[in-house]
Amino acid sequence: MRSILSISLPEAQKKDIEKRAKKANQTTSSYIIRVMNLEKSLISEEELVKMAAQAEKDYKSGKTKKLASLKDLIS
């Protein structure tokens, strides 16, 4: 089931969204949905800090390898 969502925006923000949607060859609604879906896939600052802390811990404990090139990563 679908439902309608109406939002009130300042005129400048509305025009900015319409401009970006047009540049992306999308309707305003499609553009907003695309941006929301993209936002869902981003890593939060908290997750990023946690991953960096774990990487530093792994590095200090010798669990990492020093690679001469990206080619070494594949092999």
Order of alpha helices (4+ residues) and beta strands (2+ residues): alpha-alpha-alpha-alpha
